[in-house]
Amino acid sequence: MPVSRSGHPTQGVPGAARSGWERLRDTVRAYLGLTKTRIIEQLLVVTVPAMFLAERGVPSVWLIVATLLGGAMAAASAHALNCVVDADIDAVMKRTSRRPLAKGQVPTRHALVFGLVLGVLSAVWLGLTTNWLAAGLSVAAIAFYVLVYTLLLKRRTSQNIVWGGAAGCMPVVIGWAAVTGSVEWPALVMFGVIFFWTPPHFWALAMRYRDDYAAAKVPMLPVVVPPEQVSRRIVMYSWVMAAWSLLLLPATSWIYAAVAALGGTWFVLQAHRLHRGVLAGVEARPMRLFHLSNIYLCCLFAAIAVDAAIGLPVLSF
């Protein structure tokens, strides 16, 4: 039986067997869990290429770091506030049942304050280190994700992720604004790429966790329509996404053009593959498309960054 330094047994005393360092570590992990760090990584992956394209070269390292830090705080704020609102859903769904609020690791009030403070800090930081347009866009992204997607759309319509996904498109616009102090058409094209990419990406995940969403009474598309309708819409959005990505050609060289054309074709074929499997009644593997969608987006935006850094002449039509 473990004993304390005073020689008294510690069994039955909550937290007595853990050191202060272990409790601090667990608390930090819990608050990090509120921020959904893996999603933040993906958002930052698209921010840097947008900054490269805005600069048509490599921006200053300080500007990149400042923008990424501000963007990370904004995304963390939105995710923490989302966890507060969706704590009841997260507790029901197996996929999210280990999140901090679902497990009672963080008091709800503390999580709310944590999310709001991060939002304020991100806006002030971006305003002071980049410009106030980027700061304002970060506030708009947080507000849209929490108020429009989480509170208004998520529990009411199967189109929740279509329109709510616009919040996830904002990092490219924020990155562009941080460099130029404005929002120009290439930023809107990149916004559109992520906008049309989001439904195939998320609906593939929702197909895999359909029962989870049904149990939580969240009307994700796979919950309310048959699988063949879901896969058909995945194909439709994949085609639109691939075609939309080509609108960026006048601002890029043949490097991006090659990756966009080949990558878009590959993604559309994978979407059709999923659809054919669903129609044939064989066991669908939606998570395969989900993971491939991440690879596609990373490769496409990596091509944007490389294209801009090398500085080859842009395509002319």
PyMOL commands that set and color helices and strands:
alter all, ss='L'
color gray80, all
select helices_A, chain A and resi 20-34+37-55+61-85+87-92+94-96+108-129+132-153+160-180+185-208+210-215+221-224+227-251+254-280+286-310
alter helices_A, ss='H'
color red, helices_A
deselect
rebuild
show_as cartoon
